[in-house]
């Protein structure tokens, strides 16, 4: 997937005037928010469960090396093979090597953000192997040659008319006069098209929501059943996972699963929750002959012990995206890489560099909604502030912003001068805006007034009002 994060501002402007995108965003966002709120309210122990989940992941990250070794040993004892990959290049090579060794021509895929991160589809296509996305959302964006715009709902940015148009353009062997009366008709057509691919696939690739050290298992959650067909029908099953997906025990995994679906889609549990442990045994009727896990680091181990370690608790539920006003206004493609929204604004600079993704931590209102709904209680706004500091320290922020901060710092270190300057500014702006009560244009505030009016100041400054309140209250 090409990186376009440096063009976030330009892409955000395009998104704001894209009527189709705005229609899709307006429809989808309230649905996710309402479902999550209802699911959390229906579980009395939801907040206690969040605390427990946070502690599970903190403990795991503190002993990650030990749990990785235990898990890998159990995978191998179950007949599987672990491919340790430090980089995306190594992960691509591992997947390609497995596919070429078994003579694979067609590969079915479940939804996987790690697959997007390493660009596995393009890599396989370049070597003559056809990857077929089997998740419905991933299938439509593969037809459209687009990246996903959401980490659990890849086609979040599309409307029903987009689906119908794309299916007619791609499935030209079907009657042109067919009518899509309802969503079920789209599902039926996709199901019929994918069934033959499931049966023809030589290799199936899935992601992993969790890896369990106690059993050597990988876990996926889906609502369509495509993940089960992807990993049981082909001769070879490849799991793409990153190191932070580890949990110690089955009991720990179940605790996290109770949070995952409720935070993501508002369900108690996803329709399908599938545990895979090794290849097919001699007495089993179905399953793959080979089981491989391609385990990716790609910069994650460098987050351990830093102010960004808490990001490794993320279970990819997308609650932060669904409640973010910035994501809700511009969608996922504007972020320019695999991970959008608040979680992407923290994770992306880690994985591709703050020099390429410096706009993303700045694309936040810091309202705190992302942290308040995160099932793992990840302090996302605080980590975005850390990235802003790194950007400033490396002189990557715009010169105008640096100059403005330096000017503010000059006044902030001189309280008397600061109060005098703010009083003067308040009085001037109040006088200039006395007729309309707001500004539609203002020098040095064009970034604000381009999209909204700036209210004219009224009354005294905060410091003046605070001092008056102190005097009136006798200093209490």
Protein Blocks (a to p, Z undefined) as FASTA:
>chain_A
ZZfklmmmmmmmmmmmmmklmmmmmmmmmmmmmmmmmmmmmmmklmmmmmmmmmmmmmmm
mmmmmmmmmmmmmmmmnopacdddfbfklmmmmmmmmmmmnopabdcddddfklmmnomm
mmmmmnopacddfbfklmmmmmnopacfbfklmmlmpcfklmmmmmmmmmmmbcfkbccf
blmlmmmmmmmmmmmmmmmpmbdcdddfbdcfknopacdddfkommmmmmmmpmbdcddd
dfklpcfblmlmmmmmmmmmmmmnopabdfbdcddedjadfkbcbdcfbdcddddfehml
mmgopaklmmmmpgolommmmmmmklmmnojmlnopabgcjklmmmmmmmnopklmmmmm
mmcghlommmmmmmnlpafklmmmmmmmmmmmnopacfklmmmmmmmmmmmmmmklmmmm
mmmmmmmmmmmmmmnopafbdehilmmmmmoccdddehjdfklmmmmmmmmnnoZZ
